[in-house]
């Protein structure tokens, strides 16, 4: 996890697009942090360079090379870099020769000259190339490895960047990314892909001999950068292509028409078809030419609505017979039966089958369909006609596929891909990278003499929000109970159920109330581990009635009982005290009852006076969210928990103004997910919620339904299936991963004086089982207290911490949070992601459900929001790669940490 590069070390970005025959360069300032793009900054130069015969002197650049090459015998022309570079990448490194080296030299010479050419033509007056950072648009067909193995070394060889530069000084964008970022809708506004949207991008690339039809299934699920309003990144899930030549289109259609309209006698005297015609061959050729012209005129109005398209499909794709053709009825019926599907079968290349091959068999899936044609500039009329005809054929197929899946046509402002569109989209990407750099890079100290503006500009800034606190007699008390923590908040609600103000747990309870996980262990059965004095206390006060905890009891007696509860729950073991373990359900239930009593008494004792004064007549919702495994393995059911809560006095049982709601964590979460992730889930669709705990994952399969209490068809979900997947303890796994890395590379260890020696036996002794156990304990504390807690600043990855290797010497391991993420969290989270995705295939889990649209993960063991984005990237990338490899068509997302697993919908009624 590298730190962000400070792109403001440079004042301008050089953006380059590599095309087949030319390179287009645009240079623009990024110091103002404001996205602004103008085509006037573009400069196009032919993709060629010429040298003297000895390959030492550059003689010409761009289009001038061809004139130089024709006029001079002492000239070597290097062109067609586009294909040659890809051929070079596919070559084995051991087989590369001097010609390959010269190709790289030629391009490294070409690039800085192309930049200088743009500076001069645009009169920018920039001489120092240190002011530039770079962005390169490359073909999506080029493998990503080619960027680092071929392109970056060429930039280094050219002198535009150096090996010491951060990798972000040279950014790579594929043409698909640039297209998607650069699209505008019919109103000229930036087109916004939706989260989770699946889109088939169909690109027609015509030239004089053929038209290449490219299909890419792209998914826009995540943003590339973690800040508001960032664009969704188009991830290519599947791709296919087909090449259609002029002979494919015209020659085969002619043969097909002639065979079916005007059959010839065979050698044995038989006739292929019983079609009688008196037409002479010249007339036959003319009729075939006329029919082909009519077929080529098949087109769809791009402004036509979806409904109008379907209604007029038959009429648009037909051929009307002319009287002068003098055809028989059989021949007329044949011509009238012609349609795009027949024609594509005839030409032997069916684009429909290629498109169908990249979509899911899940009929509930919906797709956007984006059909674009490469710029037709400099193409002849026949090539343009062929491309437009194929466009109509493909649009017809989209209409036919609507009967299988939902295909919605995306209507951009322009239907053509040109260099301006690519550069516009890539420029947006550049400014997103600059914004990311502003947020996450190290701050730089700038000399006052270099400042053009004063800090007074912030004085005119307007606030983003104004908080208006008021008091209402409507309250919500929320408990979130899990093995790892017990959280509660007291909220003041507006009349619509929205939260107006929150008092957190720390406003009520000063003592560090331990979570229930400190007292319960789960294996084959549930075990309560508690101080021995609890058993007698439970028998005396909890199992035989609760009269001593009622409000009528003597206040001193009641305080004494609460001190005893506090001693059992919070205070450390005193001399002579022992822990006991019991599996008896009566003590397991009694302990939770005592736990609830303590919470109730502490809240009533610490509640602010102004809230107590109107407590009796206030409407209060008590919302209790409990970890499903904790509920199942201790109390058993929600009804049992409800009885314990009523028995504790936490909630009055027969009081209309006090309502108790109990849910397991993850229930009723759909509205919060939809709001946070801006998702639309179709009714009756499924999603899998995976809640990651320290040593298990709660897997809940939800189905989307209409909310029973909703008047506006709002959605909620019901849990169809609940499963527990046990995983290795997360802390043990993190420590084991770090330990394996230390064994392989001991340079991370800062040796103490005793071990800083050439005696290798002493160093080897540092990896004993005893030291391993001590290091595990120390690292667990460090991760729990310093990494996963919400007590860190924004620059968490830059701080170095010393973790003691053991407790008997001063050897330390120096680690940054970035080290821990890379070495420990990444492999562990990758394994978890594969486990979650595999559950979609496992027939004993969810493999029988073929239409699970989303897999949502929620991390319970992390309380540090600064790490959530890094964890999301790891989980989602691994899950996507796993799903892509195994053909799983499910979108994987991490639920943001600001989405409470027990959400506000509980309060609305």
Secondary structure, DSSP 8 states (H G I E B T S, - for coil): ------GGGSSEEEEEEE-SSEEEEEEEE-TT------GGGEEEEESEEEE-TTS-SEEEETTHHHHHHHH-SS-EEEE-HHHHHHHHHHS-GGG--HHHHHHHHHHHHHHHHHHHHHHHHTT-----GGGEEEEEEE-TTS-HHHIIIIIHHHHHHHTSS-TTS-GGGEEEEEHHHHHHHH-BBTTSSB----TTEEEEEEEEEE-SSEEEEEEEEEEEEEESSSSTT--EEEEEEEEEEEEEEHIIIIIHHHHHHHHHHS--B-TTS-BSS-------HHHHHHHHHHHHHHHHT----TT--HHHHHHHHHHHS-----GGG---HHHHHHHHT--HHHHHHHTT--HHHHHHTTS-S-TT-EEEEEEEEE--TT--HHHHHHHHHHHHHHHHHHHHHTTTSEEEE--BS-SEE-HHHHHHHHHHHHHHHHHHHHHHS------GGG-SS-GGGGGG---S--------SEEEEEEEE-SS-EEEEEEEE-TTS-EEEEE-GGGT--S----GGGTEEESSSEEEEEETHHHHHIIIIISS--GGGSTTS-HHHHHHHHHHHHHHHTS---TT--EEEE--HHHHHHHHHHHHHHHHHHHHHHS-HHHHTTTTTSEEEEEEEE-HHHHHHTT-SHHHHHHHHHHHTSS-SS-TTEEEEEEETTTT-HHHHHHHHT----TT-EEEEEEE-SSEEEEEEEEEEE-TT-SS--EEEEEEEEEEEE---HHHHHHHHHHHHHHH-GGGEE--TTT-SS-HHHHHGGGSHHHHHHHHHHHHHHIIIIISSS---TTGGG-EEEEES-SSS--EEEEEHHHHIIIIIHHHHHHHHHHHHHTTT-TTTTTT-S-EEEEEEEESS---HHHHHHHHHHHHHHHHHHHHHHT---EEEE--TTS-SS-GGGG--
